[in-house]
Amino acid sequence: MCPPAHYCPEGGASPLPCPAGAYTSLTGQSVCSRCPAGYYCPEKTGNFTKFPCPPGFYCPDGTEHATQFPCPRGYYNPESMTQSLDSCLPCPPGHYCEKERLTKVSGKCKAGWFCVSAAWNSQPFDLDNYTNANCLCPATSTGGRCQVGFYCPVGSSEPLPCPPGTFCNISGLALPMGPCSPGYYCRGGATEASPMNGETGNICPPGTYCPEGSEEPELCPAGTFSPALGATSEAGCQACTAGFYCKGPGLRVPTGPCSQGYWCPPGQTVATALPCPPNHFCPQGSRAPEPCPPGTYQDREKQAVCSICKAGYYCDIRLGRANSSLLRPCPKGHYCPAGTSLPNEHPCPVGSFNSRQGTDSPAGCTPCAAGQYCPSVGLSKPAGTTAPIVCPEGSWSNSSGLSWQEDCKPCVGGFYCDSVGLTKPRGRCSAGYYCLEGAVTPTPTDGTTGGPCPESHYCPEGTVQPVPCDPGTYSAVTLATKCDVCVPGCAGSVTAAITALPEMAQLSLDHVRKDITAHMETPLRSLSLRLQHLQENAGRVSSVLEVQIVLILLCKIAVEVRAQKVITVRRALQFLSTAPGEPSVQKTAKPAVTPVPRGSFCASPGRAVTSGLCSAGYYCLSGAWSPTPDDGGMTGDRCPKGHYCPQGSLAPLPCPIGLYSNKTRNSHLSDCLPCPPGFLCVTRGLSFPSISVHLVPTAQAEKTAASQPQYPAHLEICAHLDLIYSYPACQGLTRIYLERQSVLRVQQDFTALAQWIPTLAVHLGLILPCHVQKDTIVHQEHSLV
């Protein structure tokens, strides 16, 4: 009978062993059965259960030996008696199985690499295939090198995004490269320390600051603001500008100016930070309380203006305290009209007194009664009745029992009284001078009590009024005591004095372009011919009209070239004879006339002193005849825009840096206005703020960058500076030009630029930050009329 593990086919001579992959455990079998799955059957197998499939392999039915079907690389099998390839387990994520027939994984994936599944290498080479939360890779992918923006520790099953606050700038990182740079923030997956794409991070925007390793920008606290990009710490947040308040956190510019009636020192969070104390005023945007000006007061707090001091009171700012009023009753011996600033500002005059407080006008001063005397100003009662007061200079009296100064007789014309207490005039006026009533010197020069004898007149000793020269005589000098006889041909007193020549006019014209002065050539030639005609005829003038024409031409030339040299012409027409004939013109001496000094004016000719100072809101050049000149700048003018002119101004004073004025006739520095938020006033004498820039919201700027990838994203910088030239936004960018007091140069180095911007912002004062388009910065000028 056929034994087990053999088969005996019909007609066989002897039993045949079962081949590998088959078995039979019975006797008398003509065929062998196929080896079942999960086992292997070597040749002559009778009991297949003795040959279970070992771990690391699988055995489908008909398996001939134990290692016939090993699990492939990337797989392992810890179980025995497995029946198919499906029984081999793929190497789990984060691990690798480097060879066949493994019963367990070879190890963890190497640092800097990730193993998805079924990896057979610690550094999988399935290039361009990776798996993360947002990607399903092909079935053949087993992992790969950790890419830029990610990191992979040992045993990573997928790349891990670089965590917020860090960056991963190269592939194959086991850990993040390092923290995000100061002045920048990294949200996650950042590929550089200073990201600028707005997705994985960006430069720290205005109103925030970013220390090293920032995940998001930190907001500047309330009471501060930051107009600059890339602030690295809270120290980059500026205390709110004095006169302004910063209400909440994260401000690029102050919220607004301090409310009127209040003042705001630096760092305030509300518009009503500190109430304006009494005796002060606080207009909108006050940095500190301003003391009430002299002659004003303010008894209440939280006020924007001071009130004019009431009549009958004085307001002395030196006495002001926060809890006391500046309003004080006018003292005895004085009177106080509205606006009085000092107790002794308006004393009752000599010869009067005032015994009451609160007097508001000179009418409140009582004249000293007969028999009393009031020898000084500011008396609250008569000084007494025993010491008589002497008559002052310029007066005399030979009578007794006088009660008033007016009882003293003024010095009569032609005489002078040079001391007090005279009983008669001292003597006669000197020859060459004339003395009006009240003269105190024999040689007066004030024009009020007398003066030097003028030309065409003579003054003998004791003259009351200058005596005109008789017909046929003349006087070409001052201080004359007699007139000289005219030469033959003279028909009367004739004097002409012309102190400008055509050569002087031509000399001035040499400094002016020819196209500007071409129209003046004919007047010059005409003037030359007429003056030559005068000289050739030995000073003989055919008519007054001819001289008037010459003088008109001289005046026209003087006006047109006044920017270079002023050609002065003495007005001598009053001395020319109007008699018919040809009068002789004598050569005359030039009088010692002093031009009116700058800042003053003379309202009438012949004065020995100026009439007074130029009015506030105007400036007076040399030769001004009005306190409010308005002749186009020849002798002065109204104070122009961007300037202020206090009383007595020689020239307009420019508004300082940081201020401007769009009005004329400013008289005080306070008329110059602070530069408003959003503008810069970086030069003196501005009539409107310098410039602003074209503002573009951040979102729009980012959209522009996305649509124009040829522009580097990192060129989105703040345009809050007073840029003079446009900013080219391409790789060829070289420098920015700024004008403050000089031109500053900044090379293309973004780190240096980020450090430099806040420093410059401090110097320039309040500025408006913004994001701008990446192709250019638009230069716009705004007039704030």
LINURTA-V735981 format. One record per helix or strand of 3 or more residues. SS is the DSSP state (H for helix, E for strand). FROM is the first residue (numbers start at 1). TO is the last residue. If there is no record, write none. Layout:
((SS;FROM;TO) (SS;FROM;TO))
This chain:
((H;48;50) (H;85;87) (E;113;115) (E;143;145) (E;184;186) (E;201;203) (H;234;236) (E;313;315) (H;317;319) (E;327;329) (H;362;364) (H;405;407) (E;433;435) (E;450;452) (H;502;509) (H;514;536) (H;544;560) (H;573;575) (E;618;620) (E;636;638) (H;669;671) (H;698;707) (H;713;715) (E;736;739) (E;743;746) (H;750;764))
